[in-house]
Amino acid sequence: MRRFDLELLYALVTVADSGSFTAAAIRLCRSQSAVSEQIRKLEEFCGSILFIRRKTGVQLTAAGERLLPQARELLKLNDLVYRDIQSDELSGTLRLAITDYFRPDDIANVLRRLQRDYPKLKLHVDIQPSALIDQNVCNANYDIGLVMKPLPIGDFLPEGWLELYREPLHWVAADKLVTKLRPLPLVMMPESCTMHRLAIHQLHQHGTPCEIIHSASGVTGLQLALAAGLGLGCLNTSSINKSLVRLGREDGLPDLPEAAFALIPGTLQTPFQKKVCTILTDILRRS
């Protein structure tokens, strides 16, 4: 009897949900060619073409449409069986620090899922800036940190960090008119924030005069100030709500790099903390 490879099915689901091999590769932390090879192997196994490749992305074929819901069910069953085996063993307290750039509209659901699947796991969660999280994890104030780090070309994550996925960064504002103002009015986080320093650097390199007219203490405050039309800001894709418009090169603004979300394991991890880190990595990559 032939058996499906769950990793190939997961690649199928991710490509279908992402809409392209490029976007799926970011979520899977693989190269685009590696994801394409996974889909090729799955198509070979099934004896059917599963995706139609287009310039704008991919579209499921009839065979792909039939396989997709069954692939989701197989992956769901796999997760249920694994959680059932692990849930009784995972018992203890975990101190977790999370950047507020991490999917602000969805973080509660992620934590709720973790608590539901592992009821004996006690979470102490704080929302903090990434730079502070890195420092606090190194000082053993937290067991695991979830941070966001912009990655200009040629830059890499520090050794030991576990990359989850990447997101594009965007210039955002309430409307496009703000880009006509000089100096460019900026709505930023404090100077200690890497996004603050990145935005200022990119604008200076571009020769665009700018000034900070509002400083927010957190992403929620930043979103509110931007929605109120106070100026231009910089956010990752999952932090952009419907009240904001994305701006870019066509609006006279410099390009921005991607940002990576990653887990920082504590320096002196116990077997319990290592297990939770592995589970968190899997949940956050799949959610």
N, C-alpha and C positions, 0 to 999 in steps of 0.2 A: 504494500500500500504506500502510495506517495503522500508525503506530509508537507504542509506549508511551512515555510520559514517565517517566524513571527517578525523578525527584523525587516524582511522584505514587505510584509503586510503593513508594518508601521510606516515604512517609506511610502507605500501607496497612499495611505490615509493622509500623511503629512503633505505630500505633493498635491493631492486633491483639495485639502483644506487651504493650502497656501496659494494655489493657483498657478504656480510656476516652479520649475526645478531650482531656480536661483533662490527664491524665498524659502523653499523647503530645505535647501542646503544650509541656510543660515540657522533655521530652527533645529536641524539635526546635527549641527556642528561638524558637517562634512563638506568636502568639495562638491561642486556641481557635477563633475564627472563621476564621482563615487555614487551619488544619488541616482544618476542616469543609469549607471551599471546595475544598481539594485533593481531598478524598474525593468531593465532589460532581462535580468535573470528571472524576475517574476513573470514577465510576459512569455519567456521561453518555457517556464514551468507550466504555465496555464495553456500554452499553445494559442494565445490570442493577444492582439494588440490592446493595451489597456488605456493608453492616452493618445490623443491627436496633438502633435506638437505644432503650435502656432507662434508667430512673432510676438503676440501679446500675452502668451502663456500657454497653458495646456487645457485640454477638454477631455473628459472621460468618454471612451467609446461605450457602446452598448454592453460589451463584456465587462468593462471597467465599472459601469453603473451597477451591474449585477453583483460584482465582487465586493464593492466598497462597503455596503452595509454588513455583509458577512465578515469582512475583515475587521470591522469595528467590534462585532460581537465576539470574535475570537480573541482579540486583544483585551476586551473587557473581561472575558472569562479568565484569561491568563492573569490579569491583575487581581481579580477576586480570589483566585486560588492562592496566589503568592501572599496577598494580604492576610488571608485566613491562616496561613502557616506562620506568618511573621508576627501577627498582632499580639498574641499572648506573650511573645518573647520581648517585645519592645515596651519596656516599662522604665520610666525615669523622668528626670527634669532636664529640659534643654533651654539654654539661653540663646535666643536668636535675634540678631539685629538685621533690619531690612531697610534698604534705601527707599525713600518715598517716591523715587522715579519708577519703581517696579510696579507696573500695571495697577495704578491707584484705584481703578474701577473694579478690579478683580481680586485684589490681595485677600480680602475677607473670605471669598469663596475658596481660595487655595488653602488658607489656614483652617477653614471649616472642614474641608475634605480631609486634611491631615488628622484633625481631631476625631473625625468620624471613623476613619479607617484604623486609627491607633488610639483607642480610648484611654489606655494606660499611660500615654505620653503626655506629660505636663509641659506646656509651652510658656515661656516668659519672653514676650515679643516687644521689641522697641523699634521705632521708626527713626532713622538717623541719616545724616549725610554720609556718603560713601567714604570720604576721607577719614571721618571720625570712626566709622565702623572698622576700617582696616587697622587703625591704631588700637581700638578697643579689643579686637580679636587677638592682636599680637600681645596685648597686655593681659590676656586671659580674662577680660571682663565679660566676654561672650564666648560661647562654644562654637558658633558658626555665624558668619556674616554673609549677607546677600547684597552685593554691590553692583553699581553700574560704572563702567569706565569707557570714555570715548577712546576710539582706536584710530588715530590718523595713520595714513599709509606708512608701513614700516614699524609701527608700534605693536607691542605684544603684551599679553597679560603676564603678570609676575608668575614665577615658578610656584607650583603648588595650588594655584587658583583653578577651580573647576568651571570651565565655561559652560553656560546653559544654552544660550542662543544670542543672536545679535539683532539689533533694530537700527533702522536709519534714524538720523537726527534731522530735524527740520527747523527752519525759521518759522515762527508763527505769530499771528496778530489777530485782532478782531476784524480787520479788513486790510486791503492792499494799499490804501492811501498813506499809511504810516511810512512806507518806503520812500516817499517823496520828500519827507522832512529831513532837514539838515541843521544841526547834527542829528543823527538818527537816535530817537528816544528809545532807550533800552529798559526792559523790565527783567531783572536778573535775581538770582539767588545771591547770597553773600560771596565775597571774593574767595573764600576758602573752598567754594564749590568748583569742581573741575569744569563743569559746563559754563560757568561764568568766565573762567580764564580762557576756555576754548573759543567762546563767542567773541570776546574782545580781541584775541589774537587773530582770528580769521578776518575780522573787520579791519583791523589795522593793516594786515598783510594786503588786503584788498584796496586799501586807500580810502576807506569810507569813514568820515568823521562821525563820532557817536558820543553819547553821554548817557549815564545811568540816571534815570529819573525816578525809579522805584526799586527798592530791594525787598524781596519777599523772604520769609523765614522757612518756607516749605513749598512743595509743589502745588498744594491746594491753593495757597495764597497767590502763587505765581499764576495759576490758571485764572483765578478771579480777577487779578489785576490786568491780565492780558485781555480777558473777555470784556472788561470795562473800557477798553480802548486806550489804556495808558501808554502803550508802546509796543515794541517788538521784543520777542523772546526766543528762546531756543529750547525745544523739548524733544524727547524721544517719541516714536510713533504711538506707543500705547498710552502715553500721557496726554495726547491731543484729543480734546473733547469736541463736541459738535459746534461749540460757540466760537471756535478758532479756525482760521484758514491757513493753509500751508503756503509758504512763499519760498522762492528759490532764485536760481540764476536768471530766469526771465524777468524777475523783479529787481534786478541789479544787485543781488546779494551773493556772497561767496558760497561755494560748496561746503557742505559739512560732512564729516566722516560718519561711519557707523559707531554704535556703542555696544559693548559686550556686557551682558549680565553674567555674573559669576558668583559661585560660592567660595568663601574663604574659610577653610577648615581651621580650627584652633591648633596651636602649636603642639599641645600635649593632649591629643585626642585619646579618649578611652574607647574600648570596643563598642560600647553603646553609642557614643557620639559618631564613630565611623559608620555604624549601621544607619543611623538617622541621616547622616550626610548623603549616603548612597540612595536612600529612599527619597529624600528631598530632591536630589538631582533628577531622579526618574520622574517624580511628580511634576516638577517645574518644567522639564523639557516636554512633557506630554500635554500639559494643561494649556 
